[in-house]
């Protein structure tokens, strides 16, 4: 699945266009490499996302095309959150 779509479906970022903008700014890494919006993600990948002054590192547990709000949090597991 594309990175921008995963971020929207998992509700980490509300809109796909916003996810694309964040990745174009170089604020997202997949397994330590800077990611584009079109990058493919799979189960087990580690994402690092910079939200303002906060860096969130998470692991992808499952990939789903659509999900309910209650199930969205099960798609990933937050490993650590740190302030920059």
Backbone torsions as a table, in degrees:
resi	resn	phi	psi	omega
1	UNK	NA	146.0	178.3
2	UNK	-67.0	147.7	-179.2
3	UNK	-58.6	-47.8	-177.3
4	UNK	-62.3	-36.9	179.0
5	UNK	-70.1	-40.7	178.3
6	UNK	-59.9	-44.9	-178.8
7	UNK	-61.4	-36.6	178.9
8	UNK	-72.7	-48.5	-177.3
9	UNK	-63.7	-38.5	-179.6
10	UNK	-79.5	-6.4	178.8
11	UNK	65.0	26.4	172.0
12	UNK	-74.0	-36.9	174.7
13	UNK	-130.2	133.5	-169.7
14	UNK	-66.1	-40.3	-175.9
15	UNK	-121.0	147.6	-178.9
16	UNK	-66.2	-35.9	178.6
17	UNK	-65.8	-36.6	177.3
18	UNK	-67.7	-39.6	176.7
19	UNK	-61.6	-38.7	178.3
20	UNK	-64.9	-44.0	179.4
21	UNK	-61.9	-43.2	-179.6
22	UNK	-62.6	-42.4	-179.8
23	UNK	-70.4	-34.1	177.6
24	UNK	-66.0	-26.7	178.6
25	UNK	-81.3	-1.7	178.1
26	UNK	76.8	25.6	-176.6
27	UNK	-97.0	6.3	179.3
28	UNK	-126.6	134.8	175.7
29	UNK	-125.2	142.3	173.3
30	UNK	-114.2	119.6	-179.5
31	UNK	49.6	40.0	175.6
32	UNK	87.0	-1.0	179.7
33	UNK	-113.3	137.1	178.2
34	UNK	-58.6	134.2	-172.8
35	UNK	-111.0	148.5	171.7
36	UNK	-98.4	165.4	179.2
37	UNK	-62.3	-28.9	-177.3
38	UNK	-87.8	-0.9	179.5
39	UNK	-62.1	142.6	177.9
40	UNK	-86.4	137.8	174.5
41	UNK	-116.4	151.6	178.4
42	UNK	-139.8	169.1	179.4
43	UNK	-59.9	137.8	179.7
44	UNK	95.3	-14.3	178.3
45	UNK	-67.1	150.3	177.7
46	UNK	-110.2	123.5	180.0
47	UNK	-107.7	140.2	170.7
48	UNK	-120.7	121.1	-176.7
49	UNK	-123.5	130.0	177.7
50	UNK	-96.6	114.2	175.0
51	UNK	-105.7	95.7	-179.2
52	UNK	60.9	-116.5	-179.3
53	UNK	-95.7	10.3	-178.4
54	UNK	-116.4	135.7	175.7
55	UNK	-111.3	119.5	-178.3
56	UNK	-110.5	127.0	176.6
57	UNK	-112.2	130.4	-177.8
58	UNK	-141.9	160.4	178.0
59	UNK	-114.9	136.3	179.3
60	UNK	-80.3	122.6	179.6
61	UNK	-93.3	-36.8	-179.8
62	UNK	-153.8	156.7	178.7
63	UNK	-115.9	126.8	176.4
64	UNK	-134.3	144.5	178.7
65	UNK	-71.5	-38.1	176.6
66	UNK	-139.8	155.5	180.0
67	UNK	-156.1	156.4	174.1
68	UNK	-84.2	160.8	-177.2
69	UNK	-56.7	-40.0	-177.8
70	UNK	-67.5	-32.5	-177.0
71	UNK	-87.1	-15.3	-175.2
72	UNK	-60.8	-37.7	-178.4
73	UNK	-68.8	-19.8	179.2
74	UNK	-78.5	-10.8	-179.0
75	UNK	-73.8	-18.7	-178.1
76	UNK	-145.3	162.9	177.4
77	UNK	-130.7	123.6	-179.9
78	UNK	-75.6	123.7	-179.7
79	UNK	-88.0	-47.9	177.5
80	UNK	-157.5	154.8	174.4
81	UNK	-128.7	131.2	179.4
82	UNK	-138.6	147.4	176.8
83	UNK	-86.5	142.0	179.9
84	UNK	-95.7	NA	NA
